[in-house]
Amino acid sequence: MNASQIKEKIQELESWLIENPTSPERNLIESDIKTLKTLLNKNYE
C-alpha cells in the first residue's frame, strides 16, 4: 500500500464509523484506523 492508498482507506473507515455509529465492530474499525495512521506516519513522513 502506498501513502495515497492508506489515506483513502482511512477515509473509507472513518466514513463507515459515521454511517454506523452503534455497530459492534466500531472498536475494531477504530483500531484499524489507528494502525493505518501509525503506518502512514512511520513510512511516509
ModelCIF file with pLDDT and N, C-alpha, C, O atoms, coordinates in Angstrom:
data_MODEL
#
_entry.id   MODEL 
#
_entity.id                         1 
_entity.type                       polymer 
_entity.pdbx_number_of_molecules   1 
#
_entity_poly.entity_id                      1 
_entity_poly.type                           'polypeptide(L)' 
_entity_poly.nstd_linkage                   no 
_entity_poly.nstd_monomer                   no 
_entity_poly.pdbx_seq_one_letter_code       MNASQIKEKIQELESWLIENPTSPERNLIESDIKTLKTLLNKNYE 
_entity_poly.pdbx_seq_one_letter_code_can   MNASQIKEKIQELESWLIENPTSPERNLIESDIKTLKTLLNKNYE 
_entity_poly.pdbx_strand_id                 A 
#
loop_
_entity_poly_seq.entity_id 
_entity_poly_seq.num 
_entity_poly_seq.mon_id 
_entity_poly_seq.hetero 
1 1  MET n 
1 2  ASN n 
1 3  ALA n 
1 4  SER n 
1 5  GLN n 
1 6  ILE n 
1 7  LYS n 
1 8  GLU n 
1 9  LYS n 
1 10 ILE n 
1 11 GLN n 
1 12 GLU n 
1 13 LEU n 
1 14 GLU n 
1 15 SER n 
1 16 TRP n 
1 17 LEU n 
1 18 ILE n 
1 19 GLU n 
1 20 ASN n 
1 21 PRO n 
1 22 THR n 
1 23 SER n 
1 24 PRO n 
1 25 GLU n 
1 26 ARG n 
1 27 ASN n 
1 28 LEU n 
1 29 ILE n 
1 30 GLU n 
1 31 SER n 
1 32 ASP n 
1 33 ILE n 
1 34 LYS n 
1 35 THR n 
1 36 LEU n 
1 37 LYS n 
1 38 THR n 
1 39 LEU n 
1 40 LEU n 
1 41 ASN n 
1 42 LYS n 
1 43 ASN n 
1 44 TYR n 
1 45 GLU n 
#
_struct_asym.id          A 
_struct_asym.entity_id   1 
#
loop_
_ma_qa_metric.id 
_ma_qa_metric.mode 
_ma_qa_metric.name 
_ma_qa_metric.software_group_id 
_ma_qa_metric.type 
1 global pLDDT . pLDDT 
2 local  pLDDT . pLDDT 
#
_ma_qa_metric_global.metric_id      1 
_ma_qa_metric_global.metric_value   93.36 
_ma_qa_metric_global.model_id       1 
_ma_qa_metric_global.ordinal_id     1 
#
loop_
_ma_qa_metric_local.label_asym_id 
_ma_qa_metric_local.label_comp_id 
_ma_qa_metric_local.label_seq_id 
_ma_qa_metric_local.metric_id 
_ma_qa_metric_local.metric_value 
_ma_qa_metric_local.model_id 
_ma_qa_metric_local.ordinal_id 
A MET 1  2 81.00 1 1  
A ASN 2  2 89.00 1 2  
A ALA 3  2 91.00 1 3  
A SER 4  2 93.00 1 4  
A GLN 5  2 95.00 1 5  
A ILE 6  2 95.00 1 6  
A LYS 7  2 96.00 1 7  
A GLU 8  2 97.00 1 8  
A LYS 9  2 97.00 1 9  
A ILE 10 2 97.00 1 10 
A GLN 11 2 98.00 1 11 
A GLU 12 2 98.00 1 12 
A LEU 13 2 97.00 1 13 
A GLU 14 2 97.00 1 14 
A SER 15 2 98.00 1 15 
A TRP 16 2 97.00 1 16 
A LEU 17 2 97.00 1 17 
A ILE 18 2 97.00 1 18 
A GLU 19 2 97.00 1 19 
A ASN 20 2 96.00 1 20 
A PRO 21 2 93.00 1 21 
A THR 22 2 95.00 1 22 
A SER 23 2 95.00 1 23 
A PRO 24 2 96.00 1 24 
A GLU 25 2 96.00 1 25 
A ARG 26 2 96.00 1 26 
A ASN 27 2 97.00 1 27 
A LEU 28 2 97.00 1 28 
A ILE 29 2 97.00 1 29 
A GLU 30 2 97.00 1 30 
A SER 31 2 98.00 1 31 
A ASP 32 2 98.00 1 32 
A ILE 33 2 98.00 1 33 
A LYS 34 2 98.00 1 34 
A THR 35 2 97.00 1 35 
A LEU 36 2 97.00 1 36 
A LYS 37 2 96.00 1 37 
A THR 38 2 96.00 1 38 
A LEU 39 2 93.00 1 39 
A LEU 40 2 92.00 1 40 
A ASN 41 2 90.00 1 41 
A LYS 42 2 86.00 1 42 
A ASN 43 2 78.00 1 43 
A TYR 44 2 62.00 1 44 
A GLU 45 2 60.00 1 45 
#
loop_
_atom_site.group_PDB 
_atom_site.id 
_atom_site.type_symbol 
_atom_site.label_atom_id 
_atom_site.label_alt_id 
_atom_site.label_comp_id 
_atom_site.label_asym_id 
_atom_site.label_entity_id 
_atom_site.label_seq_id 
_atom_site.pdbx_PDB_ins_code 
_atom_site.Cartn_x 
_atom_site.Cartn_y 
_atom_site.Cartn_z 
_atom_site.occupancy 
_atom_site.B_iso_or_equiv 
_atom_site.pdbx_formal_charge 
_atom_site.auth_seq_id 
_atom_site.auth_comp_id 
_atom_site.auth_asym_id 
_atom_site.auth_atom_id 
_atom_site.pdbx_PDB_model_num 
ATOM 1   N N  . MET A 1 1  ? 0.844   -1.192 0.000  1.00 81.00 ? 1  MET A N  1 
ATOM 2   C CA . MET A 1 1  ? 0.000   0.000  0.000  1.00 81.00 ? 1  MET A CA 1 
ATOM 3   C C  . MET A 1 1  ? 0.882   1.246  0.000  1.00 81.00 ? 1  MET A C  1 
ATOM 4   O O  . MET A 1 1  ? 1.832   1.348  0.776  1.00 81.00 ? 1  MET A O  1 
ATOM 5   N N  . ASN A 1 2  ? 0.555   2.183  -0.875 1.00 89.00 ? 2  ASN A N  1 
ATOM 6   C CA . ASN A 1 2  ? 1.296   3.436  -0.850 1.00 89.00 ? 2  ASN A CA 1 
ATOM 7   C C  . ASN A 1 2  ? 0.545   4.459  -0.002 1.00 89.00 ? 2  ASN A C  1 
ATOM 8   O O  . ASN A 1 2  ? -0.551  4.185  0.487  1.00 89.00 ? 2  ASN A O  1 
ATOM 9   N N  . ALA A 1 3  ? 1.136   5.625  0.168  1.00 91.00 ? 3  ALA A N  1 
ATOM 10  C CA . ALA A 1 3  ? 0.562   6.629  1.071  1.00 91.00 ? 3  ALA A CA 1 
ATOM 11  C C  . ALA A 1 3  ? -0.858  7.028  0.673  1.00 91.00 ? 3  ALA A C  1 
ATOM 12  O O  . ALA A 1 3  ? -1.722  7.175  1.538  1.00 91.00 ? 3  ALA A O  1 
ATOM 13  N N  . SER A 1 4  ? -1.106  7.204  -0.616 1.00 93.00 ? 4  SER A N  1 
ATOM 14  C CA . SER A 1 4  ? -2.450  7.626  -1.039 1.00 93.00 ? 4  SER A CA 1 
ATOM 15  C C  . SER A 1 4  ? -3.478  6.514  -0.801 1.00 93.00 ? 4  SER A C  1 
ATOM 16  O O  . SER A 1 4  ? -4.631  6.796  -0.475 1.00 93.00 ? 4  SER A O  1 
ATOM 17  N N  . GLN A 1 5  ? -3.068  5.267  -0.962 1.00 95.00 ? 5  GLN A N  1 
ATOM 18  C CA . GLN A 1 5  ? -3.978  4.152  -0.694 1.00 95.00 ? 5  GLN A CA 1 
ATOM 19  C C  . GLN A 1 5  ? -4.317  4.070  0.796  1.00 95.00 ? 5  GLN A C  1 
ATOM 20  O O  . GLN A 1 5  ? -5.460  3.804  1.168  1.00 95.00 ? 5  GLN A O  1 
ATOM 21  N N  . ILE A 1 6  ? -3.317  4.300  1.636  1.00 95.00 ? 6  ILE A N  1 
ATOM 22  C CA . ILE A 1 6  ? -3.546  4.271  3.078  1.00 95.00 ? 6  ILE A CA 1 
ATOM 23  C C  . ILE A 1 6  ? -4.488  5.400  3.479  1.00 95.00 ? 6  ILE A C  1 
ATOM 24  O O  . ILE A 1 6  ? -5.421  5.187  4.253  1.00 95.00 ? 6  ILE A O  1 
ATOM 25  N N  . LYS A 1 7  ? -4.248  6.599  2.955  1.00 96.00 ? 7  LYS A N  1 
ATOM 26  C CA . LYS A 1 7  ? -5.121  7.738  3.265  1.00 96.00 ? 7  LYS A CA 1 
ATOM 27  C C  . LYS A 1 7  ? -6.553  7.472  2.801  1.00 96.00 ? 7  LYS A C  1 
ATOM 28  O O  . LYS A 1 7  ? -7.506  7.807  3.505  1.00 96.00 ? 7  LYS A O  1 
ATOM 29  N N  . GLU A 1 8  ? -6.705  6.880  1.635  1.00 97.00 ? 8  GLU A N  1 
ATOM 30  C CA . GLU A 1 8  ? -8.032  6.562  1.107  1.00 97.00 ? 8  GLU A CA 1 
ATOM 31  C C  . GLU A 1 8  ? -8.736  5.538  2.006  1.00 97.00 ? 8  GLU A C  1 
ATOM 32  O O  . GLU A 1 8  ? -9.929  5.668  2.283  1.00 97.00 ? 8  GLU A O  1 
ATOM 33  N N  . LYS A 1 9  ? -8.000  4.532  2.454  1.00 97.00 ? 9  LYS A N  1 
ATOM 34  C CA . LYS A 1 9  ? -8.584  3.512  3.324  1.00 97.00 ? 9  LYS A CA 1 
ATOM 35  C C  . LYS A 1 9  ? -8.996  4.125  4.667  1.00 97.00 ? 9  LYS A C  1 
ATOM 36  O O  . LYS A 1 9  ? -10.048 3.780  5.206  1.00 97.00 ? 9  LYS A O  1 
ATOM 37  N N  . ILE A 1 10 ? -8.182  5.023  5.207  1.00 97.00 ? 10 ILE A N  1 
ATOM 38  C CA . ILE A 1 10 ? -8.525  5.708  6.452  1.00 97.00 ? 10 ILE A CA 1 
ATOM 39  C C  . ILE A 1 10 ? -9.825  6.480  6.271  1.00 97.00 ? 10 ILE A C  1 
ATOM 40  O O  . ILE A 1 10 ? -10.699 6.431  7.136  1.00 97.00 ? 10 ILE A O  1 
ATOM 41  N N  . GLN A 1 11 ? -9.961  7.187  5.164  1.00 98.00 ? 11 GLN A N  1 
ATOM 42  C CA . GLN A 1 11 ? -11.180 7.950  4.889  1.00 98.00 ? 11 GLN A CA 1 
ATOM 43  C C  . GLN A 1 11 ? -12.392 7.032  4.780  1.00 98.00 ? 11 GLN A C  1 
ATOM 44  O O  . GLN A 1 11 ? -13.468 7.356  5.283  1.00 98.00 ? 11 GLN A O  1 
ATOM 45  N N  . GLU A 1 12 ? -12.219 5.889  4.123  1.00 98.00 ? 12 GLU A N  1 
ATOM 46  C CA . GLU A 1 12 ? -13.315 4.926  3.997  1.00 98.00 ? 12 GLU A CA 1 
ATOM 47  C C  . GLU A 1 12 ? -13.754 4.425  5.377  1.00 98.00 ? 12 GLU A C  1 
ATOM 48  O O  . GLU A 1 12 ? -14.949 4.342  5.662  1.00 98.00 ? 12 GLU A O  1 
ATOM 49  N N  . LEU A 1 13 ? -12.795 4.098  6.214  1.00 97.00 ? 13 LEU A N  1 
ATOM 50  C CA . LEU A 1 13 ? -13.119 3.583  7.544  1.00 97.00 ? 13 LEU A CA 1 
ATOM 51  C C  . LEU A 1 13 ? -13.763 4.655  8.416  1.00 97.00 ? 13 LEU A C  1 
ATOM 52  O O  . LEU A 1 13 ? -14.693 4.369  9.171  1.00 97.00 ? 13 LEU A O  1 
ATOM 53  N N  . GLU A 1 14 ? -13.269 5.895  8.312  1.00 97.00 ? 14 GLU A N  1 
ATOM 54  C CA . GLU A 1 14 ? -13.875 6.988  9.079  1.00 97.00 ? 14 GLU A CA 1 
ATOM 55  C C  . GLU A 1 14 ? -15.309 7.241  8.619  1.00 97.00 ? 14 GLU A C  1 
ATOM 56  O O  . GLU A 1 14 ? -16.186 7.514  9.439  1.00 97.00 ? 14 GLU A O  1 
ATOM 57  N N  . SER A 1 15 ? -15.546 7.152  7.334  1.00 98.00 ? 15 SER A N  1 
ATOM 58  C CA . SER A 1 15 ? -16.905 7.307  6.813  1.00 98.00 ? 15 SER A CA 1 
ATOM 59  C C  . SER A 1 15 ? -17.803 6.183  7.321  1.00 98.00 ? 15 SER A C  1 
ATOM 60  O O  . SER A 1 15 ? -18.962 6.407  7.669  1.00 98.00 ? 15 SER A O  1 
ATOM 61  N N  . TRP A 1 16 ? -17.256 4.989  7.358  1.00 97.00 ? 16 TRP A N  1 
ATOM 62  C CA . TRP A 1 16 ? -18.022 3.850  7.859  1.00 97.00 ? 16 TRP A CA 1 
ATOM 63  C C  . TRP A 1 16 ? -18.433 4.088  9.312  1.00 97.00 ? 16 TRP A C  1 
ATOM 64  O O  . TRP A 1 16 ? -19.561 3.781  9.698  1.00 97.00 ? 16 TRP A O  1 
ATOM 65  N N  . LEU A 1 17 ? -17.521 4.632  10.113 1.00 97.00 ? 17 LEU A N  1 
ATOM 66  C CA . LEU A 1 17 ? -17.837 4.920  11.518 1.00 97.00 ? 17 LEU A CA 1 
ATOM 67  C C  . LEU A 1 17 ? -18.979 5.928  11.635 1.00 97.00 ? 17 LEU A C  1 
ATOM 68  O O  . LEU A 1 17 ? -19.851 5.790  12.492 1.00 97.00 ? 17 LEU A O  1 
ATOM 69  N N  . ILE A 1 18 ? -18.970 6.931  10.780 1.00 97.00 ? 18 ILE A N  1 
ATOM 70  C CA . ILE A 1 18 ? -20.028 7.945  10.797 1.00 97.00 ? 18 ILE A CA 1 
ATOM 71  C C  . ILE A 1 18 ? -21.368 7.317  10.419 1.00 97.00 ? 18 ILE A C  1 
ATOM 72  O O  . ILE A 1 18 ? -22.402 7.643  11.002 1.00 97.00 ? 18 ILE A O  1 
ATOM 73  N N  . GLU A 1 19 ? -21.339 6.420  9.445  1.00 97.00 ? 19 GLU A N  1 
ATOM 74  C CA . GLU A 1 19 ? -22.574 5.786  8.965  1.00 97.00 ? 19 GLU A CA 1 
ATOM 75  C C  . GLU A 1 19 ? -23.086 4.696  9.903  1.00 97.00 ? 19 GLU A C  1 
ATOM 76  O O  . GLU A 1 19 ? -24.268 4.353  9.866  1.00 97.00 ? 19 GLU A O  1 
ATOM 77  N N  . ASN A 1 20 ? -22.206 4.148  10.743 1.00 96.00 ? 20 ASN A N  1 
ATOM 78  C CA . ASN A 1 20 ? -22.562 3.026  11.618 1.00 96.00 ? 20 ASN A CA 1 
ATOM 79  C C  . ASN A 1 20 ? -22.143 3.306  13.061 1.00 96.00 ? 20 ASN A C  1 
ATOM 80  O O  . ASN A 1 20 ? -21.299 2.596  13.610 1.00 96.00 ? 20 ASN A O  1 
ATOM 81  N N  . PRO A 1 21 ? -22.724 4.330  13.675 1.00 93.00 ? 21 PRO A N  1 
ATOM 82  C CA . PRO A 1 21 ? -22.240 4.756  15.000 1.00 93.00 ? 21 PRO A CA 1 
ATOM 83  C C  . PRO A 1 21 ? -22.471 3.756  16.129 1.00 93.00 ? 21 PRO A C  1 
ATOM 84  O O  . PRO A 1 21 ? -21.803 3.833  17.160 1.00 93.00 ? 21 PRO A O  1 
ATOM 85  N N  . THR A 1 22 ? -23.385 2.838  15.959 1.00 95.00 ? 22 THR A N  1 
ATOM 86  C CA . THR A 1 22 ? -23.664 1.891  17.039 1.00 95.00 ? 22 THR A CA 1 
ATOM 87  C C  . THR A 1 22 ? -23.260 0.459  16.707 1.00 95.00 ? 22 THR A C  1 
ATOM 88  O O  . THR A 1 22 ? -23.693 -0.482 17.373 1.00 95.00 ? 22 THR A O  1 
ATOM 89  N N  . SER A 1 23 ? -22.448 0.297  15.700 1.00 95.00 ? 23 SER A N  1 
ATOM 90  C CA . SER A 1 23 ? -22.044 -1.045 15.285 1.00 95.00 ? 23 SER A CA 1 
ATOM 91  C C  . SER A 1 23 ? -21.153 -1.713 16.329 1.00 95.00 ? 23 SER A C  1 
ATOM 92  O O  . SER A 1 23 ? -20.314 -1.057 16.947 1.00 95.00 ? 23 SER A O  1 
ATOM 93  N N  . PRO A 1 24 ? -21.336 -3.015 16.524 1.00 96.00 ? 24 PRO A N  1 
ATOM 94  C CA . PRO A 1 24 ? -20.448 -3.733 17.445 1.00 96.00 ? 24 PRO A CA 1 
ATOM 95  C C  . PRO A 1 24 ? -19.010 -3.830 16.931 1.00 96.00 ? 24 PRO A C  1 
ATOM 96  O O  . PRO A 1 24 ? -18.094 -4.143 17.691 1.00 96.00 ? 24 PRO A O  1 
ATOM 97  N N  . GLU A 1 25 ? -18.820 -3.564 15.647 1.00 96.00 ? 25 GLU A N  1 
ATOM 98  C CA . GLU A 1 25 ? -17.474 -3.625 15.059 1.00 96.00 ? 25 GLU A CA 1 
ATOM 99  C C  . GLU A 1 25 ? -16.722 -2.302 15.186 1.00 96.00 ? 25 GLU A C  1 
ATOM 100 O O  . GLU A 1 25 ? -15.602 -2.178 14.692 1.00 96.00 ? 25 GLU A O  1 
ATOM 101 N N  . ARG A 1 26 ? -17.323 -1.323 15.837 1.00 96.00 ? 26 ARG A N  1 
ATOM 102 C CA . ARG A 1 26 ? -16.742 0.014  15.942 1.00 96.00 ? 26 ARG A CA 1 
ATOM 103 C C  . ARG A 1 26 ? -15.314 -0.003 16.515 1.00 96.00 ? 26 ARG A C  1 
ATOM 104 O O  . ARG A 1 26 ? -14.428 0.664  15.981 1.00 96.00 ? 26 ARG A O  1 
ATOM 105 N N  . ASN A 1 27 ? -15.094 -0.748 17.578 1.00 97.00 ? 27 ASN A N  1 
ATOM 106 C CA . ASN A 1 27 ? -13.765 -0.783 18.193 1.00 97.00 ? 27 ASN A CA 1 
ATOM 107 C C  . ASN A 1 27 ? -12.720 -1.357 17.237 1.00 97.00 ? 27 ASN A C  1 
ATOM 108 O O  . ASN A 1 27 ? -11.586 -0.880 17.191 1.00 97.00 ? 27 ASN A O  1 
ATOM 109 N N  . LEU A 1 28 ? -13.100 -2.365 16.487 1.00 97.00 ? 28 LEU A N  1 
ATOM 110 C CA . LEU A 1 28 ? -12.192 -2.958 15.508 1.00 97.00 ? 28 LEU A CA 1 
ATOM 111 C C  . LEU A 1 28 ? -11.827 -1.952 14.423 1.00 97.00 ? 28 LEU A C  1 
ATOM 112 O O  . LEU A 1 28 ? -10.661 -1.831 14.047 1.00 97.00 ? 28 LEU A O  1 
ATOM 113 N N  . ILE A 1 29 ? -12.822 -1.234 13.925 1.00 97.00 ? 29 ILE A N  1 
ATOM 114 C CA . ILE A 1 29 ? -12.581 -0.241 12.878 1.00 97.00 ? 29 ILE A CA 1 
ATOM 115 C C  . ILE A 1 29 ? -11.687 0.879  13.410 1.00 97.00 ? 29 ILE A C  1 
ATOM 116 O O  . ILE A 1 29 ? -10.766 1.319  12.721 1.00 97.00 ? 29 ILE A O  1 
ATOM 117 N N  . GLU A 1 30 ? -11.955 1.341  14.633 1.00 97.00 ? 30 GLU A N  1 
ATOM 118 C CA . GLU A 1 30 ? -11.123 2.393  15.235 1.00 97.00 ? 30 GLU A CA 1 
ATOM 119 C C  . GLU A 1 30 ? -9.680  1.913  15.393 1.00 97.00 ? 30 GLU A C  1 
ATOM 120 O O  . GLU A 1 30 ? -8.739  2.677  15.180 1.00 97.00 ? 30 GLU A O  1 
ATOM 121 N N  . SER A 1 31 ? -9.515  0.665  15.762 1.00 98.00 ? 31 SER A N  1 
ATOM 122 C CA . SER A 1 31 ? -8.181  0.088  15.895 1.00 98.00 ? 31 SER A CA 1 
ATOM 123 C C  . SER A 1 31 ? -7.477  0.035  14.538 1.00 98.00 ? 31 SER A C  1 
ATOM 124 O O  . SER A 1 31 ? -6.289  0.342  14.439 1.00 98.00 ? 31 SER A O  1 
ATOM 125 N N  . ASP A 1 32 ? -8.206  -0.351 13.506 1.00 98.00 ? 32 ASP A N  1 
ATOM 126 C CA . ASP A 1 32 ? -7.643  -0.388 12.152 1.00 98.00 ? 32 ASP A CA 1 
ATOM 127 C C  . ASP A 1 32 ? -7.211  1.003  11.701 1.00 98.00 ? 32 ASP A C  1 
ATOM 128 O O  . ASP A 1 32 ? -6.150  1.159  11.096 1.00 98.00 ? 32 ASP A O  1 
ATOM 129 N N  . ILE A 1 33 ? -8.026  2.013  11.992 1.00 98.00 ? 33 ILE A N  1 
ATOM 130 C CA . ILE A 1 33 ? -7.679  3.393  11.626 1.00 98.00 ? 33 ILE A CA 1 
ATOM 131 C C  . ILE A 1 33 ? -6.395  3.807  12.328 1.00 98.00 ? 33 ILE A C  1 
ATOM 132 O O  . ILE A 1 33 ? -5.501  4.384  11.710 1.00 98.00 ? 33 ILE A O  1 
ATOM 133 N N  . LYS A 1 34 ? -6.306  3.513  13.615 1.00 98.00 ? 34 LYS A N  1 
ATOM 134 C CA . LYS A 1 34 ? -5.104  3.873  14.378 1.00 98.00 ? 34 LYS A CA 1 
ATOM 135 C C  . LYS A 1 34 ? -3.868  3.185  13.795 1.00 98.00 ? 34 LYS A C  1 
ATOM 136 O O  . LYS A 1 34 ? -2.811  3.803  13.666 1.00 98.00 ? 34 LYS A O  1 
ATOM 137 N N  . THR A 1 35 ? -4.005  1.916  13.448 1.00 97.00 ? 35 THR A N  1 
ATOM 138 C CA . THR A 1 35 ? -2.891  1.162  12.862 1.00 97.00 ? 35 THR A CA 1 
ATOM 139 C C  . THR A 1 35 ? -2.463  1.774  11.534 1.00 97.00 ? 35 THR A C  1 
ATOM 140 O O  . THR A 1 35 ? -1.269  1.931  11.279 1.00 97.00 ? 35 THR A O  1 
ATOM 141 N N  . LEU A 1 36 ? -3.425  2.119  10.691 1.00 97.00 ? 36 LEU A N  1 
ATOM 142 C CA . LEU A 1 36 ? -3.110  2.709  9.388  1.00 97.00 ? 36 LEU A CA 1 
ATOM 143 C C  . LEU A 1 36 ? -2.445  4.073  9.548  1.00 97.00 ? 36 LEU A C  1 
ATOM 144 O O  . LEU A 1 36 ? -1.505  4.392  8.820  1.00 97.00 ? 36 LEU A O  1 
ATOM 145 N N  . LYS A 1 37 ? -2.926  4.883  10.499 1.00 96.00 ? 37 LYS A N  1 
ATOM 146 C CA . LYS A 1 37 ? -2.320  6.205  10.730 1.00 96.00 ? 37 LYS A CA 1 
ATOM 147 C C  . LYS A 1 37 ? -0.887  6.058  11.231 1.00 96.00 ? 37 LYS A C  1 
ATOM 148 O O  . LYS A 1 37 ? -0.010  6.830  10.843 1.00 96.00 ? 37 LYS A O  1 
ATOM 149 N N  . THR A 1 38 ? -0.649  5.080  12.082 1.00 96.00 ? 38 THR A N  1 
ATOM 150 C CA . THR A 1 38 ? 0.705   4.822  12.573 1.00 96.00 ? 38 THR A CA 1 
ATOM 151 C C  . THR A 1 38 ? 1.612   4.401  11.424 1.00 96.00 ? 38 THR A C  1 
ATOM 152 O O  . THR A 1 38 ? 2.739   4.882  11.305 1.00 96.00 ? 38 THR A O  1 
ATOM 153 N N  . LEU A 1 39 ? 1.120   3.512  10.591 1.00 93.00 ? 39 LEU A N  1 
ATOM 154 C CA . LEU A 1 39 ? 1.876   3.050  9.425  1.00 93.00 ? 39 LEU A CA 1 
ATOM 155 C C  . LEU A 1 39 ? 2.204   4.224  8.501  1.00 93.00 ? 39 LEU A C  1 
ATOM 156 O O  . LEU A 1 39 ? 3.329   4.355  8.018  1.00 93.00 ? 39 LEU A O  1 
ATOM 157 N N  . LEU A 1 40 ? 1.227   5.052  8.271  1.00 92.00 ? 40 LEU A N  1 
ATOM 158 C CA . LEU A 1 40 ? 1.416   6.214  7.408  1.00 92.00 ? 40 LEU A CA 1 
ATOM 159 C C  . LEU A 1 40 ? 2.489   7.140  7.978  1.00 92.00 ? 40 LEU A C  1 
ATOM 160 O O  . LEU A 1 40 ? 3.370   7.596  7.250  1.00 92.00 ? 40 LEU A O  1 
ATOM 161 N N  . ASN A 1 41 ? 2.415   7.414  9.270  1.00 90.00 ? 41 ASN A N  1 
ATOM 162 C CA . ASN A 1 41 ? 3.378   8.305  9.911  1.00 90.00 ? 41 ASN A CA 1 
ATOM 163 C C  . ASN A 1 41 ? 4.794   7.732  9.905  1.00 90.00 ? 41 ASN A C  1 
ATOM 164 O O  . ASN A 1 41 ? 5.759   8.468  9.694  1.00 90.00 ? 41 ASN A O  1 
ATOM 165 N N  . LYS A 1 42 ? 4.922   6.446  10.131 1.00 86.00 ? 42 LYS A N  1 
ATOM 166 C CA . LYS A 1 42 ? 6.249   5.824  10.176 1.00 86.00 ? 42 LYS A CA 1 
ATOM 167 C C  . LYS A 1 42 ? 6.904   5.749  8.799  1.00 86.00 ? 42 LYS A C  1 
ATOM 168 O O  . LYS A 1 42 ? 8.104   5.986  8.661  1.00 86.00 ? 42 LYS A O  1 
ATOM 169 N N  . ASN A 1 43 ? 6.112   5.420  7.789  1.00 78.00 ? 43 ASN A N  1 
ATOM 170 C CA . ASN A 1 43 ? 6.682   5.132  6.473  1.00 78.00 ? 43 ASN A CA 1 
ATOM 171 C C  . ASN A 1 43 ? 6.676   6.306  5.491  1.00 78.00 ? 43 ASN A C  1 
ATOM 172 O O  . ASN A 1 43 ? 7.428   6.296  4.516  1.00 78.00 ? 43 ASN A O  1 
ATOM 173 N N  . TYR A 1 44 ? 5.853   7.296  5.732  1.00 62.00 ? 44 TYR A N  1 
ATOM 174 C CA . TYR A 1 44 ? 5.686   8.313  4.688  1.00 62.00 ? 44 TYR A CA 1 
ATOM 175 C C  . TYR A 1 44 ? 5.818   9.741  5.180  1.00 62.00 ? 44 TYR A C  1 
ATOM 176 O O  . TYR A 1 44 ? 5.326   10.662 4.529  1.00 62.00 ? 44 TYR A O  1 
ATOM 177 N N  . GLU A 1 45 ? 6.470   9.948  6.313  1.00 60.00 ? 45 GLU A N  1 
ATOM 178 C CA . GLU A 1 45 ? 6.635   11.331 6.793  1.00 60.00 ? 45 GLU A CA 1 
ATOM 179 C C  . GLU A 1 45 ? 7.690   12.051 5.990  1.00 60.00 ? 45 GLU A C  1 
ATOM 180 O O  . GLU A 1 45 ? 7.968   13.222 6.246  1.00 60.00 ? 45 GLU A O  1 
#
